[in-house]
Structure formats: C-alpha cells, structure tokens
C-alpha cells in the first residue's frame, strides 16, 4: 500500500510537471507570436498600407489642385476680369469646359471686384461678409497662401458636402482679383476611403492641423469631431500633429478597450494629416483562440 501511495503521488507530480510545462510552453509561444505580429504590423504592414494610401490620395486629390493652379494662371481669366467682366457667357463657358473636361463636381470663380460668385451654371450670387456661407472667401483672402482645401456645403448644389480647392487669382504685379477653383463631390472622395478601407483592412481618415476630421467614411464626424475629443486618441493628438516632417507611429486604447496601432503622415499638398489605424486586438484573435484551444 505504501508503494502504491508513493507511485500515485509520483504520477501526480509528473503529470503536474508535464501540464505546467505544456502550459508554460504555450504561454511562451503565445507571447512570441504576439510580439511577432505586433512587430510585423508596426514595421511592415501598417507603414506599407499608409504609404500606398498616401500615394493614391496624392494621385486622386492633387489633380484638382493642379487644375485650379492652371486656372489661376490662365491669361484669359485674368484679362476677362481686368477687362471689366463684361461678357458673363464667356466665364460660364470657361467654367463649364473645366467642369466637363475633368469631371469635377463644380468649378467657380469669385470676383473681388464685383463680388460676383460665378458658377459653371451661371452667376450664383454676390458674396457678402455678413453671409455665413461667404466667410470662407474672406478668410482665404486674408491668408498669405496660394491655395487651400475647404470642406463645406455647396450652395449651388443643394448644400451637398463638397471639397473645394480654392486658388488665388492675381495680376502679374500681385493685385488680388479673386478666388478660382474646383469642387469635388465628397461622396466620391468618401468612396475612395471606403475602397482603401476594404482593400487594406484599416481605418483611414484625414485631419486638419487643428485636429478636426476633414475626410472620414463616417460623415457624422466630418467637421464636427476633433481627435482631441476622442477617447484614447486625445492623449496622443498633440504628438500626432507635431509629427509633420516624417511619418510617425503611435498606440492607444479606444473606448471599447481595443488596442489601436496608428501611423500618420502629413500630406503637404493638401495641408492635412493622413491617419491609418489597425485594431491589434482583432489581429491577435486567431492566436488567442489557438492558445485557449491548446
């Protein structure tokens, strides 16, 4: 009986050692896999997705910037304005050709002389500093920049959300004549982000230098949400906006407790920050399931 008791205890101890060893081996394996996945996301997949999206955004959004620059340097437009804006049908035809040729949602010119807002459909209105829809013009006029991007409602298109590319029109000696530019249908731009999101399995959006979301697949966040107010993200918002000279990487926990890996890159042509996020919690689910099963 004494021999069997010792044998039973020995088997129990050996079993415990084997089970403990197997458990420890699984824990070590899980941690190694977790570290490997984290490194792979941070060093490879997330930067690659960011740079691919950055290149595609440059291709899709810098084209209208280029066209608005051509408009701002068009001698016909300058001569027409300095000549007294006499034949309105000429400017309407000009804007219509720009809109149709490049497939933009809108094309426009706002004169600083007559205050007329010329649209490819005709004269939309006369701007006035007391009109809340016209604040953008006076703000842009007071800025010492050639162009900027502005997300706003489009009065000429039933207040449809539009991304405007505004460009200064000046004479050769620098006299300010007005603002010329084109508008992009926001739904089209949002569909590009949806496409990027599906293709790269990442959350992708853009924010202005003050942290306000400018482009997002969730329209309710556009111009209404700042990264300074989002749980977790607000703790690193300043660091994100400070990383302007080169791409940067950050981590934070969102309101749902998910660990988010984020990389950012400043798009100089647009003046906005590109943010690309990946939920590490989702990426680790497969190895967590394997760990539990083992």
PyMOL commands that set and color helices and strands:
alter all, ss='L'
color gray80, all
select helices_A, chain A and resi 2-72+75-82+88-102+132-142+155-157+186-200+219-221+233-235+237-242+280-283+285-293
alter helices_A, ss='H'
color red, helices_A
select strands_A, chain A and resi 106-111+116-119+122-126+147-154+160-170+176-185+203-208+213-215+248-253+259-267+272-279
alter strands_A, ss='S'
color yellow, strands_A
deselect
rebuild
show_as cartoon
